[in-house]
């Protein structure tokens, strides 16, 4: 049976990419869900700004301004002291993988509490699209996309057989981890506002995950699914 390794997401520090964890295993990096915003420029153009949420709260006397005035994005931003040393992050998503370093810090007030507070702004171009950031340098990391599938009545029956009653059988979602045999079957259980996702291989359930799957990741020879719940991202090894 496959073993699920759920990486710990410590809030207080950035582990080294080669830090040893208990038992001799290499510690996995922290994974952050990016906060992406399209904003107008002074000269009438358009730019993409991406932030890595680091947690914490802005001071009570913070002076806010709109991040993207004139748009439907009502996020607010405020000045914050730059970090003393540049933080290195590996951005991963549909645009590929890129290692960046930045000292640029802001306070962000978003509709999503998990993306509010102290944030690190990372340099990107207008066309780039990254989903997550890994703490540290991991230039060999690679994104795995989700391919949409078509759920059937059999999928709803399969979910019920796993012990979960869907709030609505019509809302069972099936996707494939690109280039693999793994299927991700997501459903909102009856009476629950949080989704549950099953990892399925040839009709057999490998695991049940609390949350939704953003995509996959290959890192140091291992394949992970990235599970998001309440803004926190956990890489789970397959």
C-alpha positions in Angstrom: 0.0 0.0 0.0 1.2 3.5 -0.8 2.2 5.6 2.1 0.9 9.2 2.3 3.5 11.7 3.5 1.8 14.9 4.6 4.3 17.7 4.8 4.2 19.9 7.9 3.5 23.5 7.2 5.4 25.5 9.9 4.3 29.1 10.1 7.3 30.4 11.9 10.4 29.6 9.7 11.6 28.7 6.3 13.4 25.4 6.2 16.4 24.9 4.1 15.7 22.8 1.0 18.1 20.1 2.3 17.0 20.3 6.0 16.7 16.9 7.6 13.4 15.9 9.2 12.8 13.3 12.0 13.5 9.8 10.8 16.1 10.9 8.2 13.7 12.1 5.5 14.3 15.4 3.7 11.9 18.0 5.0 9.5 19.3 2.4 9.4 23.0 1.7 6.5 25.2 2.8 4.0 25.7 0.1 2.1 29.0 -0.2 -1.0 29.7 -2.3 -0.2 32.8 -4.4 -2.4 35.9 -4.4 -2.5 37.1 -8.0 -3.9 40.5 -9.1 -4.2 42.3 -12.4 -3.7 46.0 -11.9 -3.6 49.1 -14.2 -0.4 51.0 -14.7 0.1 54.8 -14.6 0.3 54.9 -18.4 -2.9 53.1 -19.1 -1.4 49.6 -19.4 -1.9 46.5 -17.4 0.4 44.5 -15.2 0.3 41.3 -13.0 1.3 41.6 -9.4 1.8 38.4 -7.3 2.2 38.1 -3.6 3.2 35.3 -1.2 1.0 35.5 1.9 3.2 35.1 5.0 0.5 35.5 7.7 0.2 37.9 10.6 -1.8 41.1 10.8 -1.3 44.7 9.7 -1.1 47.3 12.5 -4.3 48.9 13.6 -3.2 52.3 12.3 -2.3 51.1 8.8 -3.2 53.5 5.9 -4.7 51.5 3.1 -5.2 52.2 -0.6 -6.8 50.3 -3.4 -4.5 47.8 -5.1 -6.3 47.9 -8.4 -8.4 51.1 -8.6 -11.0 51.1 -11.4 -11.4 47.3 -11.3 -13.7 44.8 -9.6 -10.7 43.8 -7.4 -11.3 45.5 -4.1 -8.1 44.3 -2.4 -6.3 47.0 -0.4 -2.5 47.4 0.0 -0.4 49.3 2.4 3.3 50.1 2.9 5.4 47.7 5.1 9.1 47.7 5.9 11.2 45.7 3.5 12.8 42.5 4.8 16.4 42.8 5.9 17.4 39.9 3.6 15.9 38.7 0.4 13.6 35.7 0.6 14.0 33.0 -2.1 10.9 31.5 -3.5 10.2 29.0 -6.3 7.1 29.9 -8.2 5.3 26.9 -9.8 2.2 26.8 -12.0 1.0 26.8 -15.5 3.8 29.1 -16.6 6.4 26.6 -15.4 9.0 27.0 -12.6 11.0 30.1 -11.7 13.2 30.8 -8.7 13.0 34.4 -7.5 14.3 36.5 -4.6 12.7 39.5 -3.1 12.8 41.9 -0.1 9.6 43.7 -1.1 7.0 43.5 1.6 3.5 44.9 1.8 0.4 44.5 4.0 -2.5 43.2 1.9 -6.2 43.3 2.8 -8.1 40.8 0.6 -11.6 39.3 0.6 -9.8 36.1 1.4 -8.5 36.2 5.0 -5.9 33.6 4.2 -4.3 36.0 1.7 -4.3 39.0 4.0 -1.6 40.3 6.3 2.1 40.5 5.6 2.9 39.5 2.0 6.1 39.2 -0.1 5.8 40.6 -3.6 7.6 38.6 -6.2 8.6 39.8 -9.7 6.6 38.4 -12.6 5.7 39.5 -16.1 2.1 40.3 -17.2 1.7 37.0 -19.0 3.0 34.7 -16.2 0.6 32.6 -14.1 1.9 30.8 -11.0 -0.3 28.9 -8.6 1.9 28.2 -5.6 5.3 29.3 -4.2 7.8 26.9 -2.5 10.1 28.3 0.2 13.6 28.2 -1.1 15.2 27.3 -4.4 13.8 24.2 -6.2 14.6 24.7 -9.9 13.8 21.0 -10.7 10.2 21.3 -9.3 7.6 20.9 -12.0 3.9 21.6 -12.1 1.3 18.9 -13.0 -2.0 20.3 -14.3 -5.4 18.9 -13.7 -7.3 17.6 -16.8 -11.1 18.1 -16.4 -13.1 14.9 -16.7 -16.8 14.1 -16.9 -18.4 12.7 -13.8 -21.1 10.1 -14.2 -23.8 8.5 -12.0 -21.3 5.7 -11.4 -18.9 8.3 -9.9 -21.6 9.5 -7.5 -22.4 5.8 -6.5 -18.6 5.2 -6.1 -18.3 8.2 -3.7 -21.3 6.9 -1.6 -19.6 3.5 -1.5 -16.6 5.2 0.1 -18.8 6.4 2.9 -19.6 9.9 1.8 -23.0 11.1 0.9 -22.9 14.0 -1.6 -24.9 17.1 -0.9 -25.9 16.8 -4.5 -24.9 13.9 -6.7 -24.8 16.2 -9.7 -21.8 18.1 -8.1 -19.3 15.2 -8.0 -16.2 16.5 -9.9 -13.7 14.2 -11.5 -10.3 15.3 -12.9 -7.1 13.6 -13.9 -3.6 14.4 -12.8 -2.0 15.0 -16.2 0.2 12.3 -17.5 -0.7 9.8 -14.7 -3.4 7.2 -13.9 -4.5 9.2 -10.9 -8.0 10.6 -10.7 -9.2 13.2 -8.3 -12.8 12.8 -7.2 -14.1 15.8 -5.3 -17.4 16.2 -3.6 -19.1 18.3 -1.0 -20.5 15.9 1.7 -24.0 16.4 2.9 -24.1 19.0 5.6 -20.5 20.1 5.1 -19.2 23.3 3.5 -15.7 21.8 3.0 -15.0 19.6 0.0 -13.5 16.1 0.3 -11.2 14.7 -2.5 -10.5 11.1 -3.1 -7.3 10.0 -5.0 -8.4 7.1 -7.2 -6.3 4.8 -9.3 -8.1 2.4 -11.7 -11.3 2.5 -9.6 -9.6 2.0 -6.2 -9.4 4.7 -3.6 -5.8 5.4 -2.5 -6.7 8.2 0.0 -9.3 10.6 1.2 -8.2 14.2 1.5 -9.9 17.0 3.3 -9.9 19.9 0.9 -9.7 20.6 -2.8 -6.8 19.7 -5.1 -5.1 22.6 -6.9 -2.8 20.5 -9.1 0.2 18.3 -8.7 4.0 18.7 -8.3 7.1 16.7 -8.9 10.0 17.4 -6.6 13.1 15.3 -5.9 11.7 12.3 -7.7 8.4 12.3 -5.8 4.9 13.1 -7.1 2.5 15.2 -4.9 -1.0 16.5 -5.1 -1.4 20.0 -3.6 -4.4 20.1 -1.3 -5.9 23.4 -0.3 -8.1 24.0 2.7 -8.9 27.4 4.2 -6.0 28.9 2.3 -3.3 26.5 3.6 -1.7 24.2 1.0 -0.4 20.7 1.9 1.7 18.6 -0.5 0.6 14.9 -0.2 2.9 12.3 -1.7 1.4 9.6 -3.9 
